[in-house]
Amino acid sequence: MAIAWSRGHRVGVDIESFHRLDDWMPVAERVFSAAELRSLYGLPEAVRRATFFNAWTCKEAYLKATGERLE
């Protein structure tokens, strides 16, 4: 569910599919910092995927809100 409210500005919603990206580790290695990767690899394998998507969603939202881009 998404709710957006704005006056005079365009609003977009980005929906991530947790189950459609099987090969998520190369994405993490490309966009996460060394410290973020160490934290991710330090977690039990059973929770890495969910943690990746949580962190990725937060990082992407922050970058979009600040107008920054992923290189």
PDB file of N, H, CA, C and O in Angstrom:
ATOM      1  N   MET A   1       0.845  -1.157   0.000  1.00  0.00           N
ATOM      2  CA  MET A   1       0.000   0.000   0.000  1.00  0.00           C
ATOM      3  C   MET A   1       0.899   1.230   0.000  1.00  0.00           C
ATOM      4  O   MET A   1       1.947   1.251   0.645  1.00  0.00           O
ATOM      5  N   ALA A   2       0.480   2.234  -0.720  1.00  0.00           N
ATOM      6  H   ALA A   2      -0.372   2.218  -1.244  1.00  0.00           H
ATOM      7  CA  ALA A   2       1.227   3.492  -0.746  1.00  0.00           C
ATOM      8  C   ALA A   2       0.240   4.649  -0.722  1.00  0.00           C
ATOM      9  O   ALA A   2      -0.800   4.618  -1.381  1.00  0.00           O
ATOM     10  N   ILE A   3       0.585   5.657   0.041  1.00  0.00           N
ATOM     11  H   ILE A   3       1.430   5.683   0.575  1.00  0.00           H
ATOM     12  CA  ILE A   3      -0.211   6.878   0.088  1.00  0.00           C
ATOM     13  C   ILE A   3       0.741   8.032  -0.154  1.00  0.00           C
ATOM     14  O   ILE A   3       1.780   8.129   0.499  1.00  0.00           O
ATOM     15  N   ALA A   4       0.399   8.904  -1.081  1.00  0.00           N
ATOM     16  H   ALA A   4      -0.446   8.825  -1.611  1.00  0.00           H
ATOM     17  CA  ALA A   4       1.245  10.060  -1.377  1.00  0.00           C
ATOM     18  C   ALA A   4       0.371  11.302  -1.420  1.00  0.00           C
ATOM     19  O   ALA A   4      -0.737  11.286  -1.956  1.00  0.00           O
ATOM     20  N   TRP A   5       0.887  12.365  -0.850  1.00  0.00           N
ATOM     21  H   TRP A   5       1.787  12.378  -0.415  1.00  0.00           H
ATOM     22  CA  TRP A   5       0.139  13.610  -0.796  1.00  0.00           C
ATOM     23  C   TRP A   5       1.103  14.728  -1.153  1.00  0.00           C
ATOM     24  O   TRP A   5       2.178  14.846  -0.566  1.00  0.00           O
ATOM     25  N   SER A   6       0.713  15.540  -2.112  1.00  0.00           N
ATOM     26  H   SER A   6      -0.161  15.444  -2.588  1.00  0.00           H
ATOM     27  CA  SER A   6       1.600  16.600  -2.555  1.00  0.00           C
ATOM     28  C   SER A   6       0.786  17.741  -3.145  1.00  0.00           C
ATOM     29  O   SER A   6      -0.282  17.538  -3.723  1.00  0.00           O
ATOM     30  N   ARG A   7       1.319  18.946  -2.982  1.00  0.00           N
ATOM     31  H   ARG A   7       2.186  19.111  -2.512  1.00  0.00           H
ATOM     32  CA  ARG A   7       0.727  20.114  -3.631  1.00  0.00           C
ATOM     33  C   ARG A   7       1.747  20.689  -4.601  1.00  0.00           C
ATOM     34  O   ARG A   7       2.801  21.181  -4.198  1.00  0.00           O
ATOM     35  N   GLY A   8       1.420  20.620  -5.865  1.00  0.00           N
ATOM     36  H   GLY A   8       0.564  20.220  -6.192  1.00  0.00           H
ATOM     37  CA  GLY A   8       2.281  21.230  -6.862  1.00  0.00           C
ATOM     38  C   GLY A   8       3.527  20.454  -7.221  1.00  0.00           C
ATOM     39  O   GLY A   8       4.375  20.971  -7.948  1.00  0.00           O
ATOM     40  N   HIS A   9       3.672  19.226  -6.737  1.00  0.00           N
ATOM     41  H   HIS A   9       2.983  18.806  -6.146  1.00  0.00           H
ATOM     42  CA  HIS A   9       4.834  18.403  -7.065  1.00  0.00           C
ATOM     43  C   HIS A   9       4.364  17.029  -7.515  1.00  0.00           C
ATOM     44  O   HIS A   9       3.362  16.506  -7.027  1.00  0.00           O
ATOM     45  N   ARG A  10       5.100  16.460  -8.446  1.00  0.00           N
ATOM     46  H   ARG A  10       5.914  16.885  -8.843  1.00  0.00           H
ATOM     47  CA  ARG A  10       4.783  15.109  -8.902  1.00  0.00           C
ATOM     48  C   ARG A  10       5.264  14.099  -7.864  1.00  0.00           C
ATOM     49  O   ARG A  10       6.286  14.303  -7.209  1.00  0.00           O
ATOM     50  N   VAL A  11       4.524  13.026  -7.727  1.00  0.00           N
ATOM     51  H   VAL A  11       3.693  12.860  -8.259  1.00  0.00           H
ATOM     52  CA  VAL A  11       4.846  11.984  -6.768  1.00  0.00           C
ATOM     53  C   VAL A  11       4.891  10.654  -7.503  1.00  0.00           C
ATOM     54  O   VAL A  11       4.042  10.373  -8.350  1.00  0.00           O
ATOM     55  N   GLY A  12       5.884   9.838  -7.175  1.00  0.00           N
ATOM     56  H   GLY A  12       6.573  10.065  -6.488  1.00  0.00           H
ATOM     57  CA  GLY A  12       5.978   8.515  -7.778  1.00  0.00           C
ATOM     58  C   GLY A  12       6.095   7.451  -6.699  1.00  0.00           C
ATOM     59  O   GLY A  12       6.487   7.728  -5.566  1.00  0.00           O
ATOM     60  N   VAL A  13       5.752   6.251  -7.069  1.00  0.00           N
ATOM     61  H   VAL A  13       5.434   6.025  -7.990  1.00  0.00           H
ATOM     62  CA  VAL A  13       5.850   5.115  -6.155  1.00  0.00           C
ATOM     63  C   VAL A  13       6.670   4.040  -6.848  1.00  0.00           C
ATOM     64  O   VAL A  13       6.395   3.676  -7.991  1.00  0.00           O
ATOM     65  N   ASP A  14       7.665   3.542  -6.157  1.00  0.00           N
ATOM     66  H   ASP A  14       7.889   3.838  -5.228  1.00  0.00           H
ATOM     67  CA  ASP A  14       8.530   2.487  -6.682  1.00  0.00           C
ATOM     68  C   ASP A  14       8.221   1.215  -5.914  1.00  0.00           C
ATOM     69  O   ASP A  14       8.318   1.185  -4.687  1.00  0.00           O
ATOM     70  N   ILE A  15       7.853   0.172  -6.627  1.00  0.00           N
ATOM     71  H   ILE A  15       7.774   0.196  -7.624  1.00  0.00           H
ATOM     72  CA  ILE A  15       7.501  -1.093  -5.992  1.00  0.00           C
ATOM     73  C   ILE A  15       8.598  -2.105  -6.276  1.00  0.00           C
ATOM     74  O   ILE A  15       8.914  -2.386  -7.432  1.00  0.00           O
ATOM     75  N   GLU A  16       9.169  -2.644  -5.222  1.00  0.00           N
ATOM     76  H   GLU A  16       8.912  -2.416  -4.283  1.00  0.00           H
ATOM     77  CA  GLU A  16      10.221  -3.650  -5.344  1.00  0.00           C
ATOM     78  C   GLU A  16       9.611  -5.034  -5.147  1.00  0.00           C
ATOM     79  O   GLU A  16       8.800  -5.244  -4.244  1.00  0.00           O
ATOM     80  N   SER A  17      10.003  -5.958  -5.986  1.00  0.00           N
ATOM     81  H   SER A  17      10.661  -5.787  -6.719  1.00  0.00           H
ATOM     82  CA  SER A  17       9.532  -7.327  -5.854  1.00  0.00           C
ATOM     83  C   SER A  17      10.607  -8.166  -5.186  1.00  0.00           C
ATOM     84  O   SER A  17      11.636  -8.474  -5.788  1.00  0.00           O
ATOM     85  N   PHE A  18      10.364  -8.522  -3.968  1.00  0.00           N
ATOM     86  H   PHE A  18       9.529  -8.271  -3.479  1.00  0.00           H
ATOM     87  CA  PHE A  18      11.303  -9.292  -3.151  1.00  0.00           C
ATOM     88  C   PHE A  18      11.653 -10.629  -3.800  1.00  0.00           C
ATOM     89  O   PHE A  18      12.782 -11.100  -3.672  1.00  0.00           O
ATOM     90  N   HIS A  19      10.719 -11.230  -4.479  1.00  0.00           N
ATOM     91  H   HIS A  19       9.801 -10.847  -4.584  1.00  0.00           H
ATOM     92  CA  HIS A  19      10.911 -12.581  -4.995  1.00  0.00           C
ATOM     93  C   HIS A  19      11.402 -12.628  -6.439  1.00  0.00           C
ATOM     94  O   HIS A  19      11.771 -13.702  -6.914  1.00  0.00           O
ATOM     95  N   ARG A  20      11.420 -11.527  -7.140  1.00  0.00           N
ATOM     96  H   ARG A  20      11.121 -10.654  -6.755  1.00  0.00           H
ATOM     97  CA  ARG A  20      11.800 -11.564  -8.558  1.00  0.00           C
ATOM     98  C   ARG A  20      13.294 -11.410  -8.804  1.00  0.00           C
ATOM     99  O   ARG A  20      13.766 -11.757  -9.886  1.00  0.00           O
ATOM    100  N   LEU A  21      14.034 -10.914  -7.862  1.00  0.00           N
ATOM    101  H   LEU A  21      13.650 -10.631  -6.983  1.00  0.00           H
ATOM    102  CA  LEU A  21      15.465 -10.715  -8.044  1.00  0.00           C
ATOM    103  C   LEU A  21      16.219 -11.826  -7.318  1.00  0.00           C
ATOM    104  O   LEU A  21      16.481 -11.732  -6.119  1.00  0.00           O
ATOM    105  N   ASP A  22      16.561 -12.873  -8.056  1.00  0.00           N
ATOM    106  H   ASP A  22      16.348 -12.950  -9.030  1.00  0.00           H
ATOM    107  CA  ASP A  22      17.279 -14.000  -7.453  1.00  0.00           C
ATOM    108  C   ASP A  22      18.764 -13.698  -7.281  1.00  0.00           C
ATOM    109  O   ASP A  22      19.388 -14.157  -6.324  1.00  0.00           O
ATOM    110  N   ASP A  23      19.320 -12.936  -8.196  1.00  0.00           N
ATOM    111  H   ASP A  23      18.814 -12.563  -8.973  1.00  0.00           H
ATOM    112  CA  ASP A  23      20.751 -12.661  -8.187  1.00  0.00           C
ATOM    113  C   ASP A  23      21.002 -11.267  -7.596  1.00  0.00           C
ATOM    114  O   ASP A  23      21.479 -10.369  -8.290  1.00  0.00           O
ATOM    115  N   TRP A  24      20.680 -11.098  -6.320  1.00  0.00           N
ATOM    116  H   TRP A  24      20.293 -11.828  -5.756  1.00  0.00           H
ATOM    117  CA  TRP A  24      20.746  -9.788  -5.673  1.00  0.00           C
ATOM    118  C   TRP A  24      22.128  -9.437  -5.148  1.00  0.00           C
ATOM    119  O   TRP A  24      22.407  -8.258  -4.929  1.00  0.00           O
ATOM    120  N   MET A  25      22.998 -10.405  -4.938  1.00  0.00           N
ATOM    121  H   MET A  25      22.772 -11.363  -5.115  1.00  0.00           H
ATOM    122  CA  MET A  25      24.325 -10.111  -4.387  1.00  0.00           C
ATOM    123  C   MET A  25      25.166  -9.208  -5.293  1.00  0.00           C
ATOM    124  O   MET A  25      25.831  -8.314  -4.770  1.00  0.00           O
ATOM    125  N   PRO A  26      25.177  -9.386  -6.622  1.00  0.00           N
ATOM    126  CA  PRO A  26      25.929  -8.443  -7.456  1.00  0.00           C
ATOM    127  C   PRO A  26      25.422  -7.006  -7.331  1.00  0.00           C
ATOM    128  O   PRO A  26      26.203  -6.059  -7.425  1.00  0.00           O
ATOM    129  N   VAL A  27      24.130  -6.850  -7.122  1.00  0.00           N
ATOM    130  H   VAL A  27      23.496  -7.620  -7.046  1.00  0.00           H
ATOM    131  CA  VAL A  27      23.576  -5.509  -6.907  1.00  0.00           C
ATOM    132  C   VAL A  27      24.123  -4.938  -5.611  1.00  0.00           C
ATOM    133  O   VAL A  27      24.554  -3.786  -5.571  1.00  0.00           O
ATOM    134  N   ALA A  28      24.108  -5.732  -4.558  1.00  0.00           N
ATOM    135  H   ALA A  28      23.758  -6.668  -4.591  1.00  0.00           H
ATOM    136  CA  ALA A  28      24.643  -5.284  -3.271  1.00  0.00           C
ATOM    137  C   ALA A  28      26.111  -4.901  -3.398  1.00  0.00           C
ATOM    138  O   ALA A  28      26.535  -3.875  -2.867  1.00  0.00           O
ATOM    139  N   GLU A  29      26.879  -5.713  -4.093  1.00  0.00           N
ATOM    140  H   GLU A  29      26.534  -6.546  -4.525  1.00  0.00           H
ATOM    141  CA  GLU A  29      28.310  -5.446  -4.236  1.00  0.00           C
ATOM    142  C   GLU A  29      28.586  -4.190  -5.064  1.00  0.00           C
ATOM    143  O   GLU A  29      29.639  -3.569  -4.918  1.00  0.00           O
ATOM    144  N   ARG A  30      27.661  -3.823  -5.916  1.00  0.00           N
ATOM    145  H   ARG A  30      26.806  -4.328  -6.034  1.00  0.00           H
ATOM    146  CA  ARG A  30      27.844  -2.635  -6.751  1.00  0.00           C
ATOM    147  C   ARG A  30      27.448  -1.353  -6.027  1.00  0.00           C
ATOM    148  O   ARG A  30      28.086  -0.318  -6.224  1.00  0.00           O
ATOM    149  N   VAL A  31      26.406  -1.399  -5.190  1.00  0.00           N
ATOM    150  H   VAL A  31      25.889  -2.240  -5.030  1.00  0.00           H
ATOM    151  CA  VAL A  31      25.872  -0.156  -4.625  1.00  0.00           C
ATOM    152  C   VAL A  31      26.076   0.021  -3.128  1.00  0.00           C
ATOM    153  O   VAL A  31      25.901   1.128  -2.617  1.00  0.00           O
ATOM    154  N   PHE A  32      26.440  -1.031  -2.415  1.00  0.00           N
ATOM    155  H   PHE A  32      26.583  -1.930  -2.830  1.00  0.00           H
ATOM    156  CA  PHE A  32      26.646  -0.899  -0.974  1.00  0.00           C
ATOM    157  C   PHE A  32      28.096  -0.529  -0.683  1.00  0.00           C
ATOM    158  O   PHE A  32      29.008  -0.901  -1.422  1.00  0.00           O
ATOM    159  N   SER A  33      28.286   0.197   0.385  1.00  0.00           N
ATOM    160  H   SER A  33      27.545   0.499   0.984  1.00  0.00           H
ATOM    161  CA  SER A  33      29.641   0.545   0.823  1.00  0.00           C
ATOM    162  C   SER A  33      30.315  -0.700   1.388  1.00  0.00           C
ATOM    163  O   SER A  33      29.665  -1.716   1.631  1.00  0.00           O
ATOM    164  N   ALA A  34      31.623  -0.608   1.593  1.00  0.00           N
ATOM    165  H   ALA A  34      32.151   0.218   1.396  1.00  0.00           H
ATOM    166  CA  ALA A  34      32.366  -1.731   2.167  1.00  0.00           C
ATOM    167  C   ALA A  34      31.819  -2.092   3.548  1.00  0.00           C
ATOM    168  O   ALA A  34      31.695  -3.270   3.881  1.00  0.00           O
ATOM    169  N   ALA A  35      31.496  -1.084   4.345  1.00  0.00           N
ATOM    170  H   ALA A  35      31.597  -0.126   4.074  1.00  0.00           H
ATOM    171  CA  ALA A  35      30.956  -1.346   5.688  1.00  0.00           C
ATOM    172  C   ALA A  35      29.583  -2.013   5.611  1.00  0.00           C
ATOM    173  O   ALA A  35      29.283  -2.912   6.397  1.00  0.00           O
ATOM    174  N   GLU A  36      28.754  -1.578   4.672  1.00  0.00           N
ATOM    175  H   GLU A  36      28.997  -0.848   4.034  1.00  0.00           H
ATOM    176  CA  GLU A  36      27.432  -2.194   4.510  1.00  0.00           C
ATOM    177  C   GLU A  36      27.568  -3.648   4.077  1.00  0.00           C
ATOM    178  O   GLU A  36      26.835  -4.513   4.555  1.00  0.00           O
ATOM    179  N   LEU A  37      28.507  -3.917   3.174  1.00  0.00           N
ATOM    180  H   LEU A  37      29.103  -3.214   2.786  1.00  0.00           H
ATOM    181  CA  LEU A  37      28.724  -5.298   2.733  1.00  0.00           C
ATOM    182  C   LEU A  37      29.240  -6.172   3.866  1.00  0.00           C
ATOM    183  O   LEU A  37      28.805  -7.315   4.006  1.00  0.00           O
ATOM    184  N   ARG A  38      30.156  -5.657   4.676  1.00  0.00           N
ATOM    185  H   ARG A  38      30.509  -4.728   4.562  1.00  0.00           H
ATOM    186  CA  ARG A  38      30.656  -6.433   5.821  1.00  0.00           C
ATOM    187  C   ARG A  38      29.504  -6.781   6.765  1.00  0.00           C
ATOM    188  O   ARG A  38      29.414  -7.904   7.261  1.00  0.00           O
ATOM    189  N   SER A  39      28.630  -5.811   7.006  1.00  0.00           N
ATOM    190  H   SER A  39      28.703  -4.898   6.604  1.00  0.00           H
ATOM    191  CA  SER A  39      27.475  -6.063   7.878  1.00  0.00           C
ATOM    192  C   SER A  39      26.567  -7.126   7.277  1.00  0.00           C
ATOM    193  O   SER A  39      26.098  -8.024   7.976  1.00  0.00           O
ATOM    194  N   LEU A  40      26.323  -7.016   5.973  1.00  0.00           N
ATOM    195  H   LEU A  40      26.704  -6.286   5.405  1.00  0.00           H
ATOM    196  CA  LEU A  40      25.449  -7.968   5.294  1.00  0.00           C
ATOM    197  C   LEU A  40      26.052  -9.375   5.333  1.00  0.00           C
ATOM    198  O   LEU A  40      25.357 -10.337   5.663  1.00  0.00           O
ATOM    199  N   TYR A  41      27.337  -9.501   4.998  1.00  0.00           N
ATOM    200  H   TYR A  41      27.901  -8.720   4.730  1.00  0.00           H
ATOM    201  CA  TYR A  41      27.995 -10.810   5.007  1.00  0.00           C
ATOM    202  C   TYR A  41      28.125 -11.381   6.419  1.00  0.00           C
ATOM    203  O   TYR A  41      28.255 -12.593   6.590  1.00  0.00           O
ATOM    204  N   GLY A  42      28.091 -10.521   7.417  1.00  0.00           N
ATOM    205  H   GLY A  42      27.985  -9.537   7.279  1.00  0.00           H
ATOM    206  CA  GLY A  42      28.194 -10.977   8.799  1.00  0.00           C
ATOM    207  C   GLY A  42      26.907 -11.568   9.349  1.00  0.00           C
ATOM    208  O   GLY A  42      26.901 -12.163  10.427  1.00  0.00           O
ATOM    209  N   LEU A  43      25.832 -11.408   8.620  1.00  0.00           N
ATOM    210  H   LEU A  43      25.837 -10.925   7.744  1.00  0.00           H
ATOM    211  CA  LEU A  43      24.535 -11.941   9.055  1.00  0.00           C
ATOM    212  C   LEU A  43      24.383 -13.401   8.675  1.00  0.00           C
ATOM    213  O   LEU A  43      25.030 -13.869   7.738  1.00  0.00           O
ATOM    214  N   PRO A  44      23.535 -14.127   9.388  1.00  0.00           N
ATOM    215  CA  PRO A  44      23.229 -15.504   8.974  1.00  0.00           C
ATOM    216  C   PRO A  44      22.629 -15.491   7.563  1.00  0.00           C
ATOM    217  O   PRO A  44      21.843 -14.607   7.223  1.00  0.00           O
ATOM    218  N   GLU A  45      23.002 -16.463   6.766  1.00  0.00           N
ATOM    219  H   GLU A  45      23.641 -17.181   7.043  1.00  0.00           H
ATOM    220  CA  GLU A  45      22.551 -16.511   5.377  1.00  0.00           C
ATOM    221  C   GLU A  45      21.029 -16.462   5.250  1.00  0.00           C
ATOM    222  O   GLU A  45      20.506 -15.931   4.270  1.00  0.00           O
ATOM    223  N   ALA A  46      20.329 -17.002   6.216  1.00  0.00           N
ATOM    224  H   ALA A  46      20.753 -17.433   7.012  1.00  0.00           H
ATOM    225  CA  ALA A  46      18.863 -17.057   6.163  1.00  0.00           C
ATOM    226  C   ALA A  46      18.204 -15.678   6.172  1.00  0.00           C
ATOM    227  O   ALA A  46      17.062 -15.545   5.732  1.00  0.00           O
ATOM    228  N   VAL A  47      18.901 -14.648   6.666  1.00  0.00           N
ATOM    229  H   VAL A  47      19.828 -14.757   7.024  1.00  0.00           H
ATOM    230  CA  VAL A  47      18.290 -13.320   6.737  1.00  0.00           C
ATOM    231  C   VAL A  47      18.946 -12.302   5.801  1.00  0.00           C
ATOM    232  O   VAL A  47      18.527 -11.145   5.760  1.00  0.00           O
ATOM    233  N   ARG A  48      19.958 -12.715   5.059  1.00  0.00           N
ATOM    234  H   ARG A  48      20.298 -13.655   5.092  1.00  0.00           H
ATOM    235  CA  ARG A  48      20.662 -11.764   4.183  1.00  0.00           C
ATOM    236  C   ARG A  48      19.782 -11.168   3.105  1.00  0.00           C
ATOM    237  O   ARG A  48      19.830  -9.963   2.862  1.00  0.00           O
ATOM    238  N   ARG A  49      18.983 -11.990   2.459  1.00  0.00           N
ATOM    239  H   ARG A  49      18.943 -12.969   2.656  1.00  0.00           H
ATOM    240  CA  ARG A  49      18.137 -11.500   1.358  1.00  0.00           C
ATOM    241  C   ARG A  49      17.159 -10.429   1.851  1.00  0.00           C
ATOM    242  O   ARG A  49      17.052  -9.361   1.250  1.00  0.00           O
ATOM    243  N   ALA A  50      16.460 -10.711   2.927  1.00  0.00           N
ATOM    244  H   ALA A  50      16.548 -11.579   3.416  1.00  0.00           H
ATOM    245  CA  ALA A  50      15.494  -9.738   3.468  1.00  0.00           C
ATOM    246  C   ALA A  50      16.209  -8.475   3.925  1.00  0.00           C
ATOM    247  O   ALA A  50      15.706  -7.368   3.732  1.00  0.00           O
ATOM    248  N   THR A  51      17.375  -8.638   4.525  1.00  0.00           N
ATOM    249  H   THR A  51      17.783  -9.537   4.682  1.00  0.00           H
ATOM    250  CA  THR A  51      18.143  -7.475   4.981  1.00  0.00           C
ATOM    251  C   THR A  51      18.613  -6.648   3.792  1.00  0.00           C
ATOM    252  O   THR A  51      18.572  -5.418   3.837  1.00  0.00           O
ATOM    253  N   PHE A  52      19.062  -7.317   2.722  1.00  0.00           N
ATOM    254  H   PHE A  52      19.095  -8.316   2.686  1.00  0.00           H
ATOM    255  CA  PHE A  52      19.455  -6.603   1.508  1.00  0.00           C
ATOM    256  C   PHE A  52      18.310  -5.749   0.999  1.00  0.00           C
ATOM    257  O   PHE A  52      18.495  -4.559   0.744  1.00  0.00           O
ATOM    258  N   PHE A  53      17.122  -6.337   0.847  1.00  0.00           N
ATOM    259  H   PHE A  53      16.972  -7.304   1.054  1.00  0.00           H
ATOM    260  CA  PHE A  53      15.996  -5.590   0.288  1.00  0.00           C
ATOM    261  C   PHE A  53      15.574  -4.434   1.196  1.00  0.00           C
ATOM    262  O   PHE A  53      15.188  -3.373   0.705  1.00  0.00           O
ATOM    263  N   ASN A  54      15.641  -4.627   2.483  1.00  0.00           N
ATOM    264  H   ASN A  54      15.954  -5.489   2.881  1.00  0.00           H
ATOM    265  CA  ASN A  54      15.315  -3.551   3.408  1.00  0.00           C
ATOM    266  C   ASN A  54      16.310  -2.400   3.254  1.00  0.00           C
ATOM    267  O   ASN A  54      15.915  -1.240   3.141  1.00  0.00           O
ATOM    268  N   ALA A  55      17.599  -2.730   3.250  1.00  0.00           N
ATOM    269  H   ALA A  55      17.920  -3.672   3.342  1.00  0.00           H
ATOM    270  CA  ALA A  55      18.632  -1.704   3.113  1.00  0.00           C
ATOM    271  C   ALA A  55      18.581  -1.043   1.745  1.00  0.00           C
ATOM    272  O   ALA A  55      18.732   0.175   1.640  1.00  0.00           O
ATOM    273  N   TRP A  56      18.371  -1.826   0.705  1.00  0.00           N
ATOM    274  H   TRP A  56      18.248  -2.815   0.791  1.00  0.00           H
ATOM    275  CA  TRP A  56      18.304  -1.299  -0.660  1.00  0.00           C
ATOM    276  C   TRP A  56      17.139  -0.312  -0.799  1.00  0.00           C
ATOM    277  O   TRP A  56      17.298   0.761  -1.381  1.00  0.00           O
ATOM    278  N   THR A  57      15.983  -0.673  -0.270  1.00  0.00           N
ATOM    279  H   THR A  57      15.853  -1.545   0.203  1.00  0.00           H
ATOM    280  CA  THR A  57      14.812   0.191  -0.351  1.00  0.00           C
ATOM    281  C   THR A  57      15.062   1.515   0.372  1.00  0.00           C
ATOM    282  O   THR A  57      14.712   2.578  -0.140  1.00  0.00           O
ATOM    283  N   CYS A  58      15.661   1.453   1.547  1.00  0.00           N
ATOM    284  H   CYS A  58      15.946   0.590   1.963  1.00  0.00           H
ATOM    285  CA  CYS A  58      15.980   2.682   2.297  1.00  0.00           C
ATOM    286  C   CYS A  58      16.999   3.540   1.563  1.00  0.00           C
ATOM    287  O   CYS A  58      16.842   4.757   1.473  1.00  0.00           O
ATOM    288  N   LYS A  59      18.043   2.909   1.041  1.00  0.00           N
ATOM    289  H   LYS A  59      18.171   1.920   1.114  1.00  0.00           H
ATOM    290  CA  LYS A  59      19.093   3.635   0.323  1.00  0.00           C
ATOM    291  C   LYS A  59      18.512   4.302  -0.929  1.00  0.00           C
ATOM    292  O   LYS A  59      18.792   5.470  -1.198  1.00  0.00           O
ATOM    293  N   GLU A  60      17.719   3.573  -1.678  1.00  0.00           N
ATOM    294  H   GLU A  60      17.491   2.624  -1.460  1.00  0.00           H
ATOM    295  CA  GLU A  60      17.131   4.098  -2.906  1.00  0.00           C
ATOM    296  C   GLU A  60      16.191   5.273  -2.604  1.00  0.00           C
ATOM    297  O   GLU A  60      16.210   6.278  -3.315  1.00  0.00           O
ATOM    298  N   ALA A  61      15.382   5.151  -1.567  1.00  0.00           N
ATOM    299  H   ALA A  61      15.367   4.334  -0.990  1.00  0.00           H
ATOM    300  CA  ALA A  61      14.465   6.231  -1.188  1.00  0.00           C
ATOM    301  C   ALA A  61      15.246   7.478  -0.786  1.00  0.00           C
ATOM    302  O   ALA A  61      14.876   8.589  -1.164  1.00  0.00           O
ATOM    303  N   TYR A  62      16.319   7.302  -0.028  1.00  0.00           N
ATOM    304  H   TYR A  62      16.620   6.399   0.279  1.00  0.00           H
ATOM    305  CA  TYR A  62      17.137   8.440   0.385  1.00  0.00           C
ATOM    306  C   TYR A  62      17.753   9.140  -0.829  1.00  0.00           C
ATOM    307  O   TYR A  62      17.709  10.366  -0.939  1.00  0.00           O
ATOM    308  N   LEU A  63      18.321   8.354  -1.726  1.00  0.00           N
ATOM    309  H   LEU A  63      18.357   7.359  -1.637  1.00  0.00           H
ATOM    310  CA  LEU A  63      18.957   8.933  -2.908  1.00  0.00           C
ATOM    311  C   LEU A  63      17.947   9.666  -3.788  1.00  0.00           C
ATOM    312  O   LEU A  63      18.250  10.728  -4.332  1.00  0.00           O
ATOM    313  N   LYS A  64      16.779   9.115  -3.923  1.00  0.00           N
ATOM    314  H   LYS A  64      16.533   8.252  -3.481  1.00  0.00           H
ATOM    315  CA  LYS A  64      15.750   9.772  -4.726  1.00  0.00           C
ATOM    316  C   LYS A  64      15.285  11.068  -4.042  1.00  0.00           C
ATOM    317  O   LYS A  64      15.072  12.081  -4.707  1.00  0.00           O
ATOM    318  N   ALA A  65      15.134  11.031  -2.738  1.00  0.00           N
ATOM    319  H   ALA A  65      15.307  10.208  -2.197  1.00  0.00           H
ATOM    320  CA  ALA A  65      14.674  12.218  -2.000  1.00  0.00           C
ATOM    321  C   ALA A  65      15.691  13.339  -2.053  1.00  0.00           C
ATOM    322  O   ALA A  65      15.320  14.513  -2.062  1.00  0.00           O
ATOM    323  N   THR A  66      16.981  12.992  -2.089  1.00  0.00           N
ATOM    324  H   THR A  66      17.282  12.039  -2.082  1.00  0.00           H
ATOM    325  CA  THR A  66      18.019  14.019  -2.107  1.00  0.00           C
ATOM    326  C   THR A  66      18.453  14.381  -3.515  1.00  0.00           C
ATOM    327  O   THR A  66      19.268  15.285  -3.700  1.00  0.00           O
ATOM    328  N   GLY A  67      17.916  13.685  -4.514  1.00  0.00           N
ATOM    329  H   GLY A  67      17.253  12.951  -4.364  1.00  0.00           H
ATOM    330  CA  GLY A  67      18.267  13.976  -5.901  1.00  0.00           C
ATOM    331  C   GLY A  67      19.590  13.375  -6.343  1.00  0.00           C
ATOM    332  O   GLY A  67      20.081  13.689  -7.427  1.00  0.00           O
ATOM    333  N   GLU A  68      20.173  12.512  -5.516  1.00  0.00           N
ATOM    334  H   GLU A  68      19.775  12.256  -4.636  1.00  0.00           H
ATOM    335  CA  GLU A  68      21.436  11.886  -5.865  1.00  0.00           C
ATOM    336  C   GLU A  68      21.164  10.671  -6.766  1.00  0.00           C
ATOM    337  O   GLU A  68      20.028  10.216  -6.907  1.00  0.00           O
ATOM    338  N   ARG A  69      22.230  10.172  -7.359  1.00  0.00           N
ATOM    339  H   ARG A  69      23.152  10.541  -7.245  1.00  0.00           H
ATOM    340  CA  ARG A  69      22.103   9.028  -8.254  1.00  0.00           C
ATOM    341  C   ARG A  69      23.060   7.930  -7.841  1.00  0.00           C
ATOM    342  O   ARG A  69      24.095   8.185  -7.224  1.00  0.00           O
ATOM    343  N   LEU A  70      22.703   6.715  -8.187  1.00  0.00           N
ATOM    344  H   LEU A  70      21.863   6.509  -8.687  1.00  0.00           H
ATOM    345  CA  LEU A  70      23.623   5.590  -8.043  1.00  0.00           C
ATOM    346  C   LEU A  70      24.496   5.551  -9.279  1.00  0.00           C
ATOM    347  O   LEU A  70      24.002   5.680 -10.399  1.00  0.00           O
ATOM    348  N   GLU A  71      25.761   5.377  -9.086  1.00  0.00           N
ATOM    349  H   GLU A  71      26.162   5.272  -8.176  1.00  0.00           H
ATOM    350  CA  GLU A  71      26.686   5.312 -10.232  1.00  0.00           C
ATOM    351  C   GLU A  71      26.966   3.891 -10.596  1.00  0.00           C
ATOM    352  O   GLU A  71      27.720   3.631 -11.533  1.00  0.00           O
TER     353      GLU A  71
END
